[in-house]
């Protein structure tokens, strides 16, 4: 019974016959087309990569590379810390604040009225904070002007609502920057760029006057 089965099997057309050779030719043609496309893509990629290298060499990118080098050595805990700002009570920095800054576990400090009794005292405080942070601390205050004015001796005395136009806002900003810098504050949590609603709003006394276009001009 097994002999007829073997004989029948041997009578089938061989797998490598003409139909299979035709399929092989089609596959080779398809592979050739794919290879050509891959080569073209590789050449295009090399060209784009070369262009990207030229872009990276632009002088404007030097600052970004310097910042990346400063971040790279930080641990995960330190990197998370660079998103945090501290505050504390009194006119002297507690030891734990100095330790946190020294260990790079926070980006800096926000100054409130209770931290600043005079320009001389605040300057001594900010110098101590910067020594602990290796000169890398952000030291911020909310110096909008008017009622929101953390440093009583620093500009601007007039709030944003009283700064009638972009020129007045620019002059106030320059004066504020000079006074904050003299006290060792390197970041201002201002301006407010809300647009007050007609007829009055919750931020009306803190916002620049006018519509969105005027507010944008004053803020920039």
Secondary structure by P-SEA (a helix, b strand, c coil): caaaaaaaaaaccccccaaaaaaaaaaaaaaaaaaaaaaaaaaaaaaaaaaaaaaaacccaaaaaaaaaaaccccaaaaaaccbbbbbccccccaaaaaaaaaccccbbbbcccccccaaaaaaaaaaaaaaaccccbbbbbcccccccccccccccccccccccaaaaaaaaaaaaaaaaaaccccccccccccccccccccccccccccaaaaaaaac
